[in-house]
């Protein structure tokens, strides 16, 4: 099975770190023109570092706040028709774990805005072009937290990830007649961004060993594990798969 994307236009949000960066590199390696978008402007210029560009592959960076619907619409208007959209922006937004009675409205909304609203804004912006093309792929990076209970203990995060999965199912039913598939990848825990590195370190050596022992493959995930799943769902090999959430977590 050879998965390549020559001449295809890809939009990836949350592109500068960890999973998002791995997805950007994977598409560019396979010949896609990748629009890498993130709110972290300082890190954007270095996103192509270490990438191996395949024939025709390229990476173009954009500053983007996915919680701003006008900004998302404007970026997609500049790009033109997007063949594949991957919403990887999200996370806990540096919010701490606290009891529900101590969660502020602002902390709740900050996580919902980037994870759920952001996914909605991106999908809404790219769908008109996909409909016109008669084909499209939308992949949302959710989490095992959306299928169970979040290890973070942060109520808004687990709720937001479950909401993303619900959005995937709803959009898949609506957009299937237009040749557009909508799927989700649900990663297991991986310390690939500052918030999750702090979470990993908080477990200490014994806690880290216990976490890894609970994973069938006996290791935490890597960005390329998630990127490979996204490549499949974005490819023609997955043209009859939609509305699904693929856990990529090392088992069980």
C-alpha positions as CSV (number, residue, x, y, z in Angstrom):
1,X,0.0,0.0,0.0
2,X,1.5,3.3,-1.1
3,X,-0.2,6.4,0.3
4,X,0.8,9.7,-1.4
5,X,-0.9,13.1,-1.9
6,X,0.7,14.7,-4.9
7,X,-0.9,18.0,-5.8
8,X,-3.3,18.0,-2.9
9,X,-3.8,20.9,-0.6
10,X,-3.8,20.1,3.1
11,X,-4.7,22.4,6.1
12,X,-3.4,21.4,9.5
13,X,-4.2,23.4,12.6
14,X,-2.2,23.1,15.8
15,X,0.8,22.5,13.6
16,X,3.9,23.6,15.5
17,X,4.3,20.9,18.1
18,X,4.0,17.2,18.7
19,X,1.1,15.5,16.8
20,X,0.4,18.5,14.6
21,X,4.0,18.9,13.5
22,X,4.2,15.2,12.8
23,X,1.1,15.4,10.6
24,X,2.5,18.4,8.7
25,X,5.8,16.5,8.0
26,X,4.0,13.3,7.0
27,X,1.9,15.0,4.4
28,X,4.8,17.1,3.0
29,X,6.9,13.9,2.7
30,X,4.1,12.4,0.6
31,X,3.9,15.3,-1.9
32,X,1.2,17.5,-0.5
33,X,1.2,21.2,-0.3
34,X,0.6,21.7,3.4
35,X,-0.7,24.9,5.0
36,X,0.5,24.7,8.6
37,X,-1.5,26.9,10.9
38,X,-1.0,27.7,14.6
39,X,-1.5,30.5,17.1
40,X,2.1,30.0,18.4
41,X,3.8,32.6,16.1
42,X,7.3,32.3,17.6
43,X,7.5,28.6,16.7
44,X,5.9,28.8,13.3
45,X,9.0,29.7,11.2
46,X,10.8,26.6,12.4
47,X,8.1,24.1,11.6
48,X,9.7,22.8,8.4
49,X,12.9,22.0,10.2
50,X,13.6,18.3,10.0
51,X,10.9,17.7,7.3
52,X,11.8,15.6,4.3
53,X,9.8,17.1,1.4
54,X,8.6,14.6,-1.2
55,X,8.3,15.5,-4.9
56,X,5.9,18.5,-5.1
57,X,5.7,18.6,-1.3
58,X,5.8,22.0,0.5
59,X,5.0,23.6,3.8
60,X,3.5,27.1,4.1
61,X,2.9,28.6,7.5
62,X,0.1,30.8,8.8
63,X,-0.7,32.4,12.1
64,X,-4.2,31.3,13.1
65,X,-6.5,31.4,16.1
66,X,-9.0,28.7,15.4
67,X,-11.4,30.2,18.0
68,X,-11.8,33.2,15.7
69,X,-14.3,32.1,13.0
70,X,-13.6,35.1,10.8
71,X,-9.9,34.3,10.8
72,X,-10.5,30.7,9.9
73,X,-12.8,31.8,7.0
74,X,-10.2,34.3,5.8
75,X,-7.4,31.8,5.8
76,X,-9.4,29.2,3.8
77,X,-10.4,31.9,1.4
78,X,-6.8,32.7,0.8
79,X,-5.8,29.1,0.4
80,X,-8.7,28.1,-1.9
81,X,-10.1,24.6,-2.1
82,X,-8.7,22.4,0.7
83,X,-8.6,18.7,-0.2
84,X,-7.8,17.5,3.3
85,X,-8.3,19.4,6.6
86,X,-6.9,18.1,9.9
87,X,-7.9,19.8,13.1
88,X,-5.1,19.1,15.6
89,X,-5.3,22.3,17.6
90,X,-6.6,21.6,21.1
91,X,-5.3,20.4,24.5
92,X,-5.9,21.7,28.0
93,X,-4.6,25.2,27.3
94,X,-2.5,25.2,30.5
95,X,-5.5,24.8,32.7
96,X,-4.9,22.9,36.0
97,X,-6.9,20.0,37.4
98,X,-9.2,21.4,40.1
99,X,-12.5,20.3,41.7
100,X,-15.6,21.1,39.6
101,X,-16.7,23.7,42.1
102,X,-13.5,25.6,41.5
103,X,-13.6,25.6,37.7
104,X,-14.2,29.1,36.3
105,X,-16.3,29.9,33.3
106,X,-13.2,31.2,31.6
107,X,-11.3,28.0,32.1
108,X,-14.2,25.9,30.9
109,X,-14.7,27.9,27.8
110,X,-11.0,28.2,26.9
111,X,-10.8,24.4,26.4
112,X,-14.1,24.1,24.6
113,X,-13.3,27.0,22.3
114,X,-10.1,25.6,20.8
115,X,-11.2,21.9,20.7
116,X,-14.8,22.0,19.8
117,X,-15.5,25.5,18.4
118,X,-12.2,25.3,16.5
119,X,-13.1,22.0,14.8
120,X,-16.5,23.4,13.9
121,X,-15.0,26.6,12.4
122,X,-12.5,24.6,10.3
123,X,-15.1,22.2,9.0
124,X,-17.5,24.9,8.2
125,X,-14.9,26.9,6.3
126,X,-13.5,24.0,4.1
127,X,-16.8,22.3,3.3
128,X,-18.0,24.6,0.5
129,X,-14.8,24.0,-1.6
130,X,-15.0,20.2,-0.9
131,X,-18.6,20.1,-2.0
132,X,-17.7,21.9,-5.2
133,X,-14.9,19.4,-5.8
134,X,-17.2,16.5,-5.0
135,X,-14.6,15.0,-2.6
136,X,-12.9,15.9,0.7
137,X,-11.4,14.6,3.9
138,X,-11.8,16.0,7.3
139,X,-9.9,14.4,10.2
140,X,-10.2,15.7,13.8
141,X,-7.6,14.8,16.4
142,X,-9.7,13.8,19.4
143,X,-8.4,11.7,22.4
144,X,-8.9,8.5,24.3
145,X,-10.3,11.0,26.9
146,X,-13.3,11.4,24.6
147,X,-14.0,7.6,24.8
148,X,-13.5,7.2,28.5
149,X,-12.2,9.3,31.4
150,X,-9.4,11.8,30.9
151,X,-6.1,11.1,32.7
152,X,-5.8,14.9,33.1
153,X,-8.8,15.0,35.4
154,X,-9.9,18.2,33.7
155,X,-13.6,18.1,33.2
156,X,-13.8,20.5,30.2
157,X,-11.1,18.5,28.3
158,X,-12.8,15.2,28.5
159,X,-16.1,16.8,27.6
160,X,-14.6,18.6,24.6
161,X,-13.0,15.5,23.3
162,X,-16.3,13.6,23.5
163,X,-18.0,16.5,21.8
164,X,-15.5,16.3,18.9
165,X,-16.4,12.6,18.4
166,X,-20.1,13.6,18.3
167,X,-19.4,16.3,15.8
168,X,-17.5,13.8,13.6
169,X,-20.6,11.4,13.5
170,X,-23.0,14.2,12.8
171,X,-20.9,15.7,10.0
172,X,-20.2,12.3,8.4
173,X,-23.9,11.7,8.0
174,X,-24.5,15.1,6.5
175,X,-21.5,15.3,4.2
176,X,-21.3,11.7,2.9
177,X,-23.6,12.4,-0.1
178,X,-21.1,15.0,-1.2
179,X,-18.1,12.6,-1.3
180,X,-16.7,14.1,2.0
181,X,-15.5,11.8,4.8
182,X,-15.2,12.9,8.4
183,X,-13.3,10.8,10.9
184,X,-11.4,11.2,14.1
185,X,-8.1,9.8,15.5
186,X,-8.1,9.3,19.3
187,X,-4.5,9.2,20.6
188,X,-3.5,7.7,23.9
189,X,-1.3,9.7,26.2
190,X,1.9,11.1,24.9
191,X,4.2,13.8,26.4
192,X,4.7,15.8,23.2
193,X,3.7,19.4,24.3
194,X,4.5,21.4,27.4
195,X,1.2,20.7,29.2
196,X,1.5,16.9,28.7
197,X,5.2,16.9,29.5
198,X,4.3,18.5,32.9
199,X,1.6,15.9,33.4
200,X,4.1,13.1,32.6
201,X,6.7,14.5,35.0
202,X,4.1,14.8,37.7
203,X,3.7,11.0,37.8
204,X,7.3,10.5,38.9
205,X,9.3,7.4,38.0
206,X,6.9,4.9,39.6
207,X,3.8,6.5,38.0
208,X,5.4,6.6,34.6
209,X,6.3,2.9,34.8
210,X,2.7,2.1,35.9
211,X,1.3,4.0,33.0
212,X,3.5,2.3,30.5
213,X,2.8,-1.1,32.0
214,X,-0.9,-0.5,31.3
215,X,-0.2,-0.1,27.6
216,X,-0.2,-3.3,25.6
217,X,2.7,-2.2,23.5
218,X,4.6,-1.1,26.6
219,X,5.5,2.4,25.4
220,X,3.9,5.8,25.1
221,X,2.9,7.1,21.7
222,X,4.9,9.1,19.2
223,X,3.6,11.8,16.8
224,X,4.3,9.5,13.8
225,X,1.9,6.9,15.3
226,X,-0.9,9.4,15.0
227,X,0.3,10.8,11.6
228,X,0.2,7.3,10.1
229,X,-3.4,6.9,11.1
230,X,-4.3,10.3,9.7
231,X,-2.5,9.4,6.4
232,X,-4.7,6.4,6.0
233,X,-8.0,8.2,6.8
234,X,-7.0,11.0,4.4
235,X,-6.2,8.6,1.6
236,X,-8.3,7.0,-1.1
237,X,-7.9,3.7,0.7
238,X,-10.4,5.0,3.3
239,X,-13.0,6.4,0.9
240,X,-15.7,4.2,2.4
241,X,-14.8,5.0,6.0
242,X,-16.6,7.9,7.7
243,X,-18.0,8.9,11.0
244,X,-15.5,6.7,12.8
245,X,-13.1,7.3,15.7
246,X,-9.8,5.3,15.5
247,X,-8.1,4.9,18.9
248,X,-4.3,4.9,18.4
249,X,-3.1,4.2,21.9
250,X,-0.9,1.1,21.9
251,X,-3.8,-1.1,23.2
252,X,-5.7,-2.8,24.6
